[in-house]
């Protein structure tokens, strides 16, 4: 297949690209900068220059492809306070891909942070539109309505080189001299290694349209264990802290999310093989 990948040079995309090429697919990647274009070309990817706002380019490139994996998102905009605008741009791109592909494989990245706290989330469960990531749940609905598939990712897709939530927790601990958790730290985050998540996206191209898939290796890692592993690595105490201690991340770190991937494993024949989150933390992959 000729697969168009947005976010191909990003944290997950840079793992998806070799996964696709290794399986015999050719890859076209969207690059918004010279650095991204160079990295993609070096990885054996055909480069298309543009951004998520270039809907004409997105549509034309998708129309010439056999399938699309959409991983790009305006993270800088979202985490600077304008999450709604970033989510709107995401949906516009999704609608463009759906129209251009006309039923050909179409896979998007979604998240599990938008689901209600407490109960185990399955592939059948719908996200809470009032959650911190509620705006982005509309993207999943848009993709499914266009017979696209959604790969729901845990709050942490971990591994060496990660600059997401887990890396931010490390930096907060360095800056403050303590590794915090909220309350008793009994709330949990599901987790997956980047290599395992990349394999789900590749396999999802062959899933029936409208599939919801969970790239989850660990159903729920207690946040106190995460904080203690970070504290041990940095030589600082792990203590209970208020959400404000974590800045913008406090809302997300306080979530209690448990997620099953049983149906995804059965449907795709997927078995996670990478290290677990605590193993990655203990191994020093975050410093």
C-alpha positions in Angstrom: 0.0 0.0 0.0 0.9 3.6 -0.5 0.2 5.2 2.9 0.0 8.9 3.6 1.1 9.6 7.2 0.6 13.0 8.9 2.8 13.6 11.9 5.3 11.2 10.3 8.3 12.8 11.9 6.7 13.0 15.4 7.1 10.9 18.5 4.7 8.1 17.3 5.0 8.8 13.6 8.7 8.2 13.6 8.0 4.7 14.9 5.1 4.1 12.6 7.1 4.9 9.4 9.7 2.1 9.8 6.9 -0.2 10.9 5.1 0.4 7.6 8.2 0.3 5.5 9.3 -3.0 7.1 5.9 -4.5 6.2 6.4 -3.6 2.5 4.3 -0.4 2.3 5.5 2.8 0.8 5.1 6.0 2.8 4.2 9.6 2.0 4.8 11.9 4.9 3.6 15.4 5.6 6.4 17.8 6.7 5.9 21.4 7.9 9.6 22.2 8.4 12.9 21.7 6.7 14.1 19.6 9.6 11.0 17.3 9.4 11.4 17.0 5.6 15.1 16.0 5.9 14.3 13.4 8.6 11.6 11.8 6.6 13.6 11.7 3.4 16.5 10.0 5.3 13.9 7.5 6.6 12.9 6.6 3.0 9.7 8.6 3.0 8.3 10.6 0.0 7.9 14.1 1.4 5.0 16.4 0.9 5.4 19.9 2.4 2.4 21.4 4.2 0.5 21.8 7.5 -2.9 20.7 8.8 -4.3 23.9 7.6 -3.4 23.1 3.9 -6.6 21.2 3.3 -6.1 21.2 -0.5 -2.7 19.5 -0.1 -4.1 17.0 2.4 -7.0 16.1 0.1 -4.9 15.7 -3.0 -2.3 13.6 -1.3 -4.9 11.4 0.3 -6.7 10.9 -3.0 -3.4 9.5 -4.5 -2.9 7.1 -1.6 -4.2 3.7 -0.7 -4.7 4.7 2.9 -4.1 7.4 5.5 -2.7 7.3 9.1 -3.5 10.7 10.7 -1.2 11.4 13.7 -0.6 15.1 13.5 -2.2 17.5 15.9 -1.5 21.1 16.8 0.0 20.3 20.2 1.6 23.7 20.7 -1.7 25.5 20.2 -3.6 23.0 22.3 -1.3 23.3 25.3 -1.0 27.0 25.1 -4.7 27.2 26.0 -6.5 27.0 22.7 -7.4 23.3 22.7 -10.7 24.0 20.9 -9.0 25.6 17.9 -6.5 22.7 17.6 -9.4 20.2 17.8 -11.3 22.2 15.1 -8.3 22.0 12.7 -8.1 18.2 13.5 -11.7 17.6 12.5 -11.3 19.7 9.3 -8.4 17.5 8.3 -10.3 14.3 9.1 -13.3 15.4 7.0 -10.9 16.2 4.1 -9.4 12.7 4.4 -12.7 11.0 4.5 -14.0 12.7 1.4 -10.7 12.1 -0.5 -10.4 8.4 0.4 -14.0 7.4 -0.3 -13.9 4.2 1.8 -10.2 3.4 1.6 -8.4 2.7 4.9 -8.2 5.7 7.2 -6.8 5.6 10.7 -6.7 8.4 13.3 -5.0 8.8 16.7 -7.4 9.4 19.5 -7.0 9.2 23.3 -8.2 7.6 26.5 -7.8 10.6 28.7 -11.3 11.7 27.5 -13.0 8.9 29.3 -14.8 8.9 32.6 -12.8 8.1 35.7 -12.9 4.8 37.5 -14.4 1.9 35.4 -12.5 -0.1 32.9 -12.8 1.4 29.5 -13.4 -1.0 26.6 -13.5 -0.4 22.9 -17.3 -0.1 23.1 -17.3 2.8 25.6 -17.9 6.4 24.5 -15.7 9.2 25.8 -17.0 11.9 28.1 -17.5 15.1 26.1 -17.0 17.1 29.4 -13.6 15.6 30.1 -10.3 17.7 29.8 -9.8 16.3 26.3 -13.5 16.5 25.4 -13.0 18.6 22.3 -10.9 15.9 20.7 -13.5 13.2 21.2 -15.5 14.9 18.4 -12.6 14.1 16.0 -13.1 10.4 16.8 -16.8 10.7 16.1 -16.1 12.4 12.8 -13.7 9.7 11.7 -16.0 6.9 12.6 -18.9 8.5 10.7 -16.6 8.5 7.6 -15.8 4.8 8.1 -12.4 5.6 9.5 -10.9 3.7 12.4 -9.7 5.2 15.7 -6.7 4.1 17.7 -7.1 5.3 21.3 -3.8 6.0 23.0 -3.0 6.0 26.7 -1.9 9.3 28.4 1.6 8.0 28.2 3.2 6.4 25.1 6.6 5.9 26.6 10.1 5.1 25.5 13.5 6.7 25.0 13.1 10.2 23.5 9.6 10.8 24.8 8.9 14.5 25.4 5.3 14.1 26.4 3.5 13.8 29.8 6.0 11.5 31.4 8.9 13.6 30.4 7.1 16.6 31.8 6.6 14.9 35.2 10.4 14.3 35.3 11.0 18.0 34.5 8.6 19.1 37.3 10.4 16.8 39.7 13.7 18.3 38.7 12.5 21.8 39.0 10.7 21.4 42.4 12.9 18.8 44.1 10.0 16.5 44.8 8.2 13.9 42.7 4.5 14.4 43.2 1.3 12.3 43.0 -2.2 13.6 43.7 -4.1 12.4 46.8 -3.0 8.9 47.7 -1.7 8.3 44.1 -4.2 5.4 43.7 -5.5 6.7 40.4 -4.0 5.0 37.4 -2.8 5.7 33.9 -2.8 3.1 31.1 0.4 2.9 29.2 2.0 1.5 26.1 5.5 1.5 24.6 6.0 3.5 21.4 7.0 0.4 19.4 3.9 -1.4 20.4 1.7 1.6 19.6 3.3 1.8 16.1 2.4 -1.8 15.4 -1.3 -1.1 16.2 -1.4 1.7 13.7 0.1 -0.5 11.0 -2.3 -3.4 11.7 -5.3 -1.0 11.9 -5.0 -0.4 8.2 -6.5 -3.9 7.7 -9.2 -3.4 10.3 -12.8 -3.0 9.2 -13.9 0.6 8.7 -15.4 2.2 11.8 -13.2 0.1 14.2 -12.2 1.5 17.6 -8.9 0.0 18.8 -7.0 0.4 22.1 -3.2 0.6 21.9 -2.9 -0.4 25.6 -0.3 -2.6 27.0 -0.8 -1.9 30.7 -4.4 -1.4 31.8 -3.5 1.0 34.7 -0.3 2.0 36.4 -0.9 3.7 39.8 0.4 7.3 39.6 2.1 6.9 43.0 4.2 4.1 41.5 5.1 6.5 38.6 6.0 9.2 41.0 8.1 6.8 43.2 10.0 5.5 40.1 10.7 9.1 39.0 11.8 10.1 42.6 14.0 7.1 42.9 15.7 7.8 39.6 16.3 11.5 40.4 17.0 11.0 44.1 14.1 13.2 45.3 11.2 12.2 47.6 7.9 11.1 46.3 5.1 13.0 48.0 1.4 13.8 47.7 0.8 17.2 46.1 -2.0 19.4 45.0 -2.9 19.4 41.3 -1.5 23.0 41.0 1.9 21.6 41.7 1.9 20.1 38.2 0.7 23.2 36.3 -1.3 22.5 33.2 -0.6 18.7 33.6 -2.4 18.6 37.0 -5.8 18.0 35.4 -4.5 15.0 33.4 -2.3 13.5 36.1 -5.4 13.4 38.4 -7.4 11.3 36.0 -8.2 7.7 37.0 -8.2 5.8 33.7 -8.3 2.0 33.4 -8.5 0.7 29.8 -8.7 -2.8 28.3 -7.3 -3.8 25.0 -8.7 -7.4 25.0 -10.8 -6.9 21.9 -8.0 -5.1 20.0 -5.6 -7.9 20.7 -8.1 -10.5 19.5 -9.1 -8.5 16.4 -5.5 -7.6 15.3 -3.6 -10.5 16.7 -1.5 -7.9 18.6 0.5 -8.7 21.6 2.6 -5.9 23.3 6.3 -6.8 23.4 8.0 -3.6 24.6 9.0 -2.8 28.2 6.4 -1.5 30.7 6.3 2.1 31.9 8.0 1.5 35.3 10.7 -0.6 33.6 11.4 2.3 31.2 11.6 4.7 34.1 13.9 2.5 36.1 16.1 1.9 33.1 16.9 5.6 32.9 15.3 6.3 29.6 14.0 9.6 30.9 17.2 10.7 32.7 
